[in-house]
């Protein structure tokens, strides 16, 4: 991790993606950021200019040679992203120009920023808490509407505010328990036990709600693993192509065409589905096909949703039910797709209903004609949002936060059990302190160099 001396340095990094473009932005942050740029920007005295102002001119090297015409924007402490002086230099989008500008400042006392150091400084300087800082990385990586909204909500402090409120209520009661311990010989009681039980119960309910939201949050953040499986020639690849509205997979009447998995991303109403087309499930005809079938079974076990596809002409009702029973041993959700209905329009779909197949998860389609494909997409979206969680509510998407909430709940449950059994206040206070510790690691009231290094080391250099 960084030393305090390093965090007092003035740092520099390219803030836009590397490569050729119309413009690029180079960012400096630190006490001397404006001073350093001022040395090589003769157009104006930047130190005399107001914060949040932009200035056109040239950046010149030590020999007064022009490197580039630029637009320099200054943000003076504390009104900046890092709460330090920040300068952003907008230059022409040439990798050569980026290199010459960055080299100029590094040769004159500025150092290259470490990954995530701008956001780390924002956190350490109180501009944002730890969960908000992590949301910055999620916002940069967002690739769908729901992912973007979730990251933006957390960056604005929606989750942080809930955690801080819960933590403060616990601190208020914990301080009364600690006071009791100081006066243990006096046998006095400052913390009302009934009120404390009610508070802990209320917080556990809230924590359970946040913990339960992690499934949806993780789906929104990382996409839904959705496996398309079935016997050879069921139309799995045709269905994948229909969902994607492009010819992504090879389609053939020859059984066993798909030997390996094919993965693509489909965005349905802001939710990303990672569609995985698999090899047909049957007794393999050769070693390569056998590997493909093994991979299919592995992908099914890892899936969140299974789309089981069958050819309505080829399988009996009993065979379909046996396939679904065999493939649905995990905790994933299942959609049963009766494909090629155009070739057998009089099929009695009610015959397929049973323990694992119902009207809700059974869809008849003709993938080659794209019949019922929009309805299938609606069904996929419904499966993800079937718990009816409102996107305006707080949703957890970070595995570290999920673990901290889970550990905090366990500590509070132990405290509640001790209260019910009238165990000594020492143990109750210890459990509450542990719960406070776990909650504190989410927002950064409790942090370690290792934790910060792990979080910010995953950021890009310029953030």
ChimeraX attribute file (.defattr): number of C-alpha atoms within 10 A of each C-alpha:
attribute: neighborCount
match mode: 1-to-1
recipient: residues
	/A:1	14
	/A:2	11
	/A:3	8
	/A:4	8
	/A:5	7
	/A:6	12
	/A:7	16
	/A:8	14
	/A:9	18
	/A:10	24
	/A:11	26
	/A:12	28
	/A:13	24
	/A:14	23
	/A:15	18
	/A:16	17
	/A:17	12
	/A:18	13
	/A:19	11
	/A:20	12
	/A:21	12
	/A:22	8
	/A:23	13
	/A:24	24
	/A:25	22
	/A:26	19
	/A:27	24
	/A:28	31
	/A:29	30
	/A:30	25
	/A:31	18
	/A:32	20
	/A:33	25
	/A:34	24
	/A:35	16
	/A:36	18
	/A:37	23
	/A:38	17
	/A:39	16
	/A:40	19
	/A:41	23
	/A:42	14
	/A:43	12
	/A:44	12
	/A:45	13
	/A:46	22
	/A:47	13
	/A:48	7
	/A:49	13
	/A:50	11
	/A:51	18
	/A:52	13
	/A:53	12
	/A:54	17
	/A:55	16
	/A:56	15
	/A:57	14
	/A:58	19
	/A:59	25
	/A:60	19
	/A:61	18
	/A:62	10
	/A:63	6
	/A:64	11
	/A:65	11
	/A:66	13
	/A:67	18
	/A:68	18
	/A:69	16
	/A:70	20
	/A:71	18
	/A:72	25
	/A:73	19
	/A:74	25
	/A:75	23
	/A:76	23
	/A:77	16
	/A:78	14
	/A:79	14
	/A:80	18
	/A:81	20
	/A:82	24
	/A:83	22
	/A:84	24
	/A:85	23
	/A:86	30
	/A:87	28
	/A:88	25
	/A:89	26
	/A:90	21
	/A:91	22
	/A:92	19
	/A:93	18
	/A:94	15
	/A:95	13
	/A:96	12
	/A:97	15
	/A:98	22
	/A:99	11
	/A:100	14
	/A:101	19
	/A:102	19
	/A:103	16
	/A:104	19
	/A:105	22
	/A:106	15
	/A:107	9
	/A:108	11
	/A:109	12
	/A:110	21
	/A:111	18
	/A:112	19
	/A:113	23
	/A:114	20
	/A:115	19
	/A:116	21
	/A:117	26
	/A:118	29
	/A:119	24
	/A:120	27
	/A:121	20
	/A:122	19
	/A:123	23
	/A:124	15
	/A:125	15
	/A:126	12
	/A:127	19
	/A:128	23
	/A:129	20
	/A:130	27
	/A:131	23
	/A:132	26
	/A:133	24
	/A:134	24
	/A:135	22
	/A:136	19
	/A:137	20
	/A:138	22
	/A:139	19
	/A:140	13
	/A:141	13
	/A:142	19
	/A:143	18
	/A:144	18
	/A:145	15
	/A:146	18
	/A:147	25
	/A:148	19
	/A:149	17
	/A:150	26
	/A:151	26
	/A:152	18
	/A:153	20
	/A:154	24
	/A:155	23
	/A:156	16
	/A:157	18
	/A:158	18
	/A:159	20
	/A:160	21
	/A:161	13
	/A:162	13
	/A:163	18
	/A:164	16
	/A:165	11
	/A:166	19
	/A:167	18
	/A:168	12
	/A:169	14
	/A:170	20
	/A:171	15
	/A:172	11
	/A:173	20
	/A:174	21
	/A:175	14
	/A:176	16
	/A:177	23
	/A:178	17
	/A:179	15
	/A:180	19
	/A:181	19
	/A:182	11
	/A:183	13
	/A:184	13
	/A:185	8
	/A:186	9
	/A:187	8
	/A:188	12
	/A:189	15
	/A:190	14
	/A:191	18
	/A:192	11
	/A:193	16
	/A:194	11
	/A:195	11
	/A:196	18
	/A:197	17
	/A:198	12
	/A:199	17
	/A:200	21
	/A:201	16
	/A:202	12
	/A:203	19
	/A:204	21
	/A:205	13
	/A:206	16
	/A:207	19
	/A:208	13
	/A:209	14
	/A:210	23
	/A:211	21
	/A:212	16
	/A:213	19
	/A:214	19
	/A:215	15
	/A:216	21
	/A:217	24
	/A:218	17
	/A:219	18
	/A:220	28
	/A:221	24
	/A:222	17
	/A:223	22
	/A:224	22
	/A:225	21
	/A:226	26
	/A:227	29
	/A:228	28
	/A:229	27
	/A:230	28
	/A:231	22
	/A:232	21
	/A:233	22
	/A:234	25
	/A:235	27
	/A:236	31
	/A:237	27
	/A:238	25
	/A:239	26
	/A:240	23
	/A:241	20
	/A:242	20
	/A:243	17
	/A:244	15
	/A:245	12
	/A:246	10
	/A:247	12
	/A:248	15
	/A:249	17
	/A:250	10
	/A:251	16
	/A:252	13
	/A:253	10
	/A:254	9
	/A:255	12
	/A:256	20
	/A:257	17
	/A:258	23
	/A:259	17
	/A:260	19
	/A:261	17
	/A:262	17
	/A:263	17
	/A:264	13
	/A:265	15
	/A:266	19
	/A:267	16
	/A:268	15
	/A:269	12
	/A:270	16
	/A:271	23
	/A:272	23
	/A:273	24
	/A:274	20
	/A:275	25
	/A:276	25
	/A:277	27
	/A:278	28
	/A:279	31
	/A:280	26
	/A:281	19
	/A:282	13
	/A:283	9
	/A:284	15
	/A:285	9
	/A:286	8
	/A:287	9
	/A:288	11
	/A:289	21
	/A:290	17
	/A:291	14
	/A:292	21
	/A:293	24
	/A:294	15
	/A:295	17
	/A:296	24
	/A:297	16
	/A:298	11
	/A:299	21
	/A:300	24
	/A:301	18
	/A:302	15
	/A:303	22
	/A:304	22
	/A:305	24
	/A:306	26
	/A:307	25
	/A:308	24
	/A:309	27
	/A:310	26
	/A:311	23
	/A:312	23
	/A:313	14
	/A:314	11
	/A:315	13
	/A:316	13
	/A:317	13
	/A:318	11
	/A:319	12
	/A:320	23
	/A:321	19
	/A:322	11
	/A:323	15
	/A:324	20
	/A:325	13
	/A:326	9
	/A:327	17
	/A:328	16
	/A:329	10
	/A:330	11
	/A:331	11
	/A:332	15
	/A:333	16
	/A:334	23
	/A:335	23
	/A:336	25
	/A:337	26
	/A:338	24
	/A:339	26
	/A:340	22
	/A:341	18
	/A:342	15
	/A:343	12
	/A:344	12
	/A:345	10
	/A:346	8
	/A:347	13
	/A:348	9
	/A:349	15
	/A:350	11
	/A:351	10
	/A:352	19
	/A:353	15
	/A:354	10
	/A:355	8
	/A:356	15
	/A:357	19
	/A:358	15
	/A:359	12
	/A:360	10
	/A:361	18
	/A:362	21
	/A:363	19
	/A:364	23
	/A:365	22
	/A:366	21
	/A:367	24
	/A:368	15
	/A:369	14
	/A:370	15
	/A:371	17
	/A:372	14
	/A:373	19
	/A:374	13
	/A:375	13
	/A:376	20
	/A:377	15
	/A:378	13
	/A:379	18
	/A:380	23
	/A:381	18
	/A:382	12
	/A:383	15
	/A:384	20
	/A:385	14
	/A:386	11
	/A:387	11
	/A:388	8
	/A:389	14
	/A:390	9
	/A:391	14
	/A:392	10
	/A:393	13
	/A:394	20
	/A:395	26
	/A:396	26
	/A:397	26
	/A:398	17
	/A:399	12
	/A:400	14
	/A:401	20
	/A:402	20
	/A:403	14
	/A:404	19
	/A:405	24
	/A:406	20
	/A:407	17
	/A:408	25
	/A:409	25
	/A:410	16
	/A:411	23
	/A:412	25
	/A:413	18
	/A:414	18
	/A:415	26
	/A:416	24
	/A:417	14
	/A:418	16
	/A:419	18
	/A:420	12
	/A:421	9
	/A:422	11
	/A:423	13
	/A:424	11
	/A:425	19
	/A:426	13
	/A:427	14
	/A:428	21
	/A:429	19
	/A:430	17
	/A:431	22
	/A:432	24
	/A:433	19
	/A:434	18
	/A:435	25
	/A:436	22
	/A:437	19
	/A:438	23
	/A:439	24
	/A:440	19
	/A:441	19
	/A:442	26
	/A:443	24
	/A:444	20
	/A:445	15
	/A:446	14
	/A:447	14
	/A:448	12
	/A:449	11
	/A:450	9
	/A:451	14
	/A:452	17
	/A:453	16
	/A:454	12
	/A:455	18
	/A:456	23
	/A:457	16
	/A:458	12
	/A:459	21
	/A:460	19
	/A:461	19
	/A:462	23
	/A:463	21
